[in-house]
Amino acid sequence: MIKTALILAAGEGTRMMPLTATRPKPLLPVAGRPMIAWTIDALRKAGITDIYVLVGRNEEKMRAALEGKAKFIRQEKREGTANAVGCAEGHISEPFICMNGDLVVEESLFAGIAKRYGEKKSNIITVTQASEPKHFGVIELDNSGKVISIEEKPEKPKSNLINAGVYVFEPSIFTHIKKTKKSPRGEYEITDTLRTAGASGFIYNGFWLDVGKPWDMLDANEFYLKRMKSSVEGEVQKNATLEGEVSVGKGTVIRAGSYIKGPVSIGRDCKIGPNCFIRPYTSIGDGCHIGNAVEIKNCIIIGKSNVPHLSYVGDSIIGENCNFGAGTNVANLRFDNAEVKMNIQGEHQSSGRRKLGCVMADNVKTGINVSIMPGKKIGPNKLIPPLFVVDKDME
């Protein structure tokens, strides 16, 4: 039985900017907890007792957030996935699950891949189906499930099966990694290693999400909130309404006239209301204030932020220690109903969403009656003056 796992979490998360300007990508919260914390819990439920996290320049923050929950291995230079896995040599000497740190999957995947290893006693690569496989590493299997080929982002894919980024490696993988040559991208790729080391496929048909762009966090948030059960540890005043699954942390007060329709997660020491409307798939972190005549819909508000009065915020991610002046509104729907685009590393990419608000980093403050247009990104520490219209990114 497999008891060890390695989570690769040393990346920069540049496509998640500006959210990763102030925190490592694996610590971005969904449903009230860092993404990597959900992964660690799922691994433990699958019987994994020794969990290693690969860290880089984000080491200090990762150690502080995950103290007592994992062991840490440092990657000095980021030279590809094979290089990352190779950093575990000397730390791990038995078969181990290895996965990318930005994945959201069902717990059943880990038990399934461990069972597959027990049957094959070889390296295992998880594959899942994709509607557009050309954007991923495409896997071709023979009738016995053995990997025939792995092709990165081919124009004409040979199958609709893609690399899901979860593996079981035998200790011999470290020997094969040392023989792996750099790819045309100038990196040591674990898929190149597996071409020589050999692997069998494990076909996974459950939920799978690679959180690579900011709007993916909203999908991850929804996934975990759907599995949440109600838990009210704070105070709910008379004439406040909680409908569906709603989690309320200690020290939080839900004031009269508030209407909260779950699934919704609210952290500790928050002040909610009076007379606000919090709609499904919203996650509010610790120490937030959502005030009078405010509507929040399908949002992640990271923590210690205030939306005190007369505001609408929809389909958005709001950082820590932000403050909205009265009448600040976030638009989440284009006039033409087209899919909202967002600037990712200089390229305007479609989010695939008709409704997408803003992505706001930490320590942003807006004056009264500020309007923020769909799909806009606002970098950390910005001061937005009254009556201002944010119609382009403020990186």
N, C-alpha and C positions, 0 to 999 in steps of 0.2 A: 504493500500500500504506500502511495506517495505521501510524504509528510512535509515536504519542503517546497517553497515557492520563491521566485524572484520576480519583483515588479520593476520594470524599467521606467525610471522617473527622473532622469537627469536632463531632459530636454529643456529648451528655452521657451517653447510655447509661443513663438513669434506670431503665428496666425491668430492667436487669441488676444493680441494687443487691442486695446490698452489695459485689459484686465490683468495681464501678466507683468505689467510694469512694476507692480508692487508685491506680487506673490507668485510662487511657483504654480504652474498649471495644475498639478495634481491636488493642490490645496484649494482650488476654486470650489465653492460650495454649491451643492445641489440638494434640495430637500432638507436644508438645514445642516448638512455635514460636508466636509471635504470629499471630493470624488473618490480619492484613494482610500478613505476610511470605509466607504461602502464596499470597495473591492476587498479590503482586508477582512471585513466581517464575512463576506461571502466565501472567501478561502477557508476561514476558520470553520464555518459551518460544513464545509466539504471535508473536514478532517485534517486540514493543513495546520501543523503546529509551529513550524519554523518558517517565518516570513522575512525575507530580505528585500530591502528597497535600495535600488541603485540611485545614487544622488550625485550631483555635480556642484555647480556654483550655488545651487539652492540648498546646500546641505544644512546650514544653520536653521533655516526656517522649517525644513522638513523634520529635522530632529526634534525641534521644539513642539511641533504639532503632533508628532507620532510617538512621543516618548513612551516607552513601555509597550508599544504595540508592534514594533518591528525592529529588526537589526538592519544596519546600514553598511553599504559598500560604496566606496567613492570611485567615480570615473574621472580620471584626471583630464583626458582629452576625449572629445566626442568625435569618434571616427567611424560611426556606423553601428548597426545593430549587432553584428558579430563581435565587434570590439566591446560593446556594452555587455553582452553575455559573457565574454571572456574574462571580464573583471571579477566574475564570481569564482574563478579557479582559485583554489586554496581555501575558499570559504564553504563551498558545497561539494560534497564527494559522493552523493547518491542521486538517483533520478529525481528531477525536479520540474515542477510547472514553471513556465516562464511566460510573462505577458507584458504587453505594453501598458503603461500606467494611465492611459487616457481612454480606456475602453469601459463601456457599460454593457454588462451581460447578465444573464440569469444565473443563479447559483448552480443550476443543473449542469452547466457547461463543465465545471471543474470536476464533478463526480463522473461525468461522461467521459472526459478525456483521460482521467485516471483509470477508468475501466478499460478504455481502448488500449492504453499502455499495457495493462495486465494481460490483454489478449495477444498483443503483437510483440511486446518486449523490444521495441525499437523507438527511435525518435518519432514523435507524433506532432503533426501540424493540424490545427483546427481550420476547417474550411466552412464557409457559409455562402449562401447564394446571393448574388447581387443583380439588380436590374441593369446596371451599367458597369460591367466588370472591367472595362478598359481603364477605369480610374484607379484600379487596385492591382495587386499582385495576383495573377490568374493561375490557378492550380489545375492540373490535369491528372486524374487518377485512373489506374487500371481496374479491372474487375475485382481484384482482391483488396482494393483500397490503397495500394502502394502509389506513391507520388511518381508520376512519369516526368512531369515538367513543371517548372515555375517560371513564369514570364512576367516581368514588371511592366504594368501599364501598356499592354499591347494594343495596337490599333485594331487588330482583328483577333479578338480573344478566341481561344480554342474551347472554352467552356464558360459557364456562368458561375463557377466556383472560385472564390477569392480567399486569399490568406486573411484569416480573422485575427491574427496577432496573438494567439495563445498557443503554447507549445508544451510538450513534455520532452525534455532533453536527458539523454543518458550522459554520465560523466565523460564518456569518450568524446563528447562534442567539443571539449576544450582542445583536444589534439587536432581535430579537424579545423577548428577556428585558426589555429596557428598556421595552417596550410592555405588559408583563404587569401586570395589576392584582392586588391582594390578593384572596385567596380568602375565603370566609366564615370560615375558621379564622384569618384575619389574617396569612396567609403568601403569599409569591410561589411558586406551584407550577409545577414544570417541565412537568407534564402540561397546565396551562393554556397555557403557552408553545407546546407542540407542537400544540395545537388550532388555533392560528393559523399556525404555521410549517409544519405538515404533517410527516408521517412515514410510513414504511413499517414493517411488522412483520417481525421475524425470529422464527420459531417454534422454540423450543429445547425439546427433549424429554429432556435429560440431567438429572443430579442438580442440584437447586436447593434451597437452604436460606437463609432469612432468619433470622439469629441475633438474635432479638429478646428472648428470655427465657432465664433461666439454663440450663434443661434443654436448650435448643437446642445448647449447647456440647457436650453429650455426643454428640449426633448428628454434629456437625462433627468431633469427636475420632474417632469411629468411621469416618467417611468417609475421613479422611486416613490413619488407621492401617491400614485395609484395603489401601492402596496402598503401604505401607511394606515395604522389604526388610530382612532381618536384617543387622545390622552390630554386631559385638562388638569394642569398642576397650578395654574394661576387663578386669578379671580375673574369671574364673569358676572358683571352687574346685571341687575334686573332690567328687563326690556332690551337686552342684547340677544341676538339670535345666532346660534351656531347650527348650521345644517350640513349633514354629511360628515365625512371624516376630517376632524380638525384637531391639530396638536397645539397645545398652548403651554409654554414653558413656565417654570417657577418665577415668581415676581412680576409676571405680566398681568396687566389689568385690561380687560375688555369692557369698555365703558358703554353706558346706555345708548341705544339707537344704532349700535354697530350691527351690521349684517354680514356674516362670514359664511360663504358657501364653499364647502370643501370639495376635493381635498386641498387643505391649506395647512402649512406648517409655520408656526410663530414661535420664535425663540424666547429666551429669558429676558426679564426686566424690560419689557416693551410697554408702551402706552398706545392702546388702540382705541380710536374714537375720541369723542362721541360722534355718532351719525356718519359713519363711513361704510363703504361697501368694498369688501375684499372678495374677489371672485376666484373660481377654481384654478388650481395649479400655480398658486402663489406661495413662495417661500420667503419668510421675513426673518432675518437674523436677529441676534441678541441686541438689546438696547436701542431698538428703533421706536420712532413715534409716527404713527399714521393717524392724522387728525380729522377734524370736522370737514364734511363735504368733500372727502377724498375717495376716489375710486381706483383700486389697484386690480389689474387683471393679468393673470398668467405672467408673473414677474418673479425675478430673484432679486431681493434686496439684501445685500450681504451683511450689513450690521452697522449699528450706531448711526443710522441715517434717519433723516426727518423729512416726511412729506406732511406738513402740519395742517394745511387748509386749502380748500378750493382747487384741487389738482386732479388730473387724470393721468395715470401711468399704465400703459398697456404693452404687453409682450416685450418687456425690456429687462436688462440686467443693470442694476444700480450698485455701485461700489460701496465701500465703507466710509463712514463719516461724511456723507453728502447731505446737503440741506437745500430743499426746494422752497424758494420764495412763493408767497401766496399767488395762486393763479398760474403757476407753471404747469404746462400741459405737454405731454408727449404724444405726438401723432403716431399711429401704427398702421395706417391704411393710406395707400396712394389714391389720388383722385381717379386715376384710370383703372384702379383695381388690379394693376399688374403686380407681378412678384417683386418684392422689395429687394434691392441690391445693396451690398455693403462693400466697402473698400477693404480688400484683404491683400496686404503687402503690395499695394499700388495697383491692384487689378479689381475692377468692379465686378463682383461675382453675385449671381442670383442666389438668394437664400432658399428658394423654393417655397417661400411663404408669402401669402397675400398680406399677412399682418406681422409686422416686426417693428418695434419701437427703436429705442436707442440702446447703446452700450456705453455706460458711463463708468469711468474709473474712480478711484478713491479721492476724497477730499475736494469734491466739486461743489460749488455753491452757485445758486441761481438767484437773480433778483425777481421782483414781482412780474407776473404776466410774461414770462419767457415761454416761447414756443419752440419745441424741438421736433424736427421733421423725421419721417420714417427712415430707419437704417443708418442713422448718424452715430459716429463714435466721438466720445469726448474724453480726452486724456486727463491724467491726474492733476489735481491742484488748480483747476481752471475756475476763474471767477467770471460768471456770465451776467452782464448788466441787465437792469430792468428793460422790459419791452423788446428784448433781443430775439431774433428768429435764427435758430441754429439750422441752417439749410446746407451746411457742408461740415465735414469732419473738423474737430478741434483737437488734433493729436498733440 
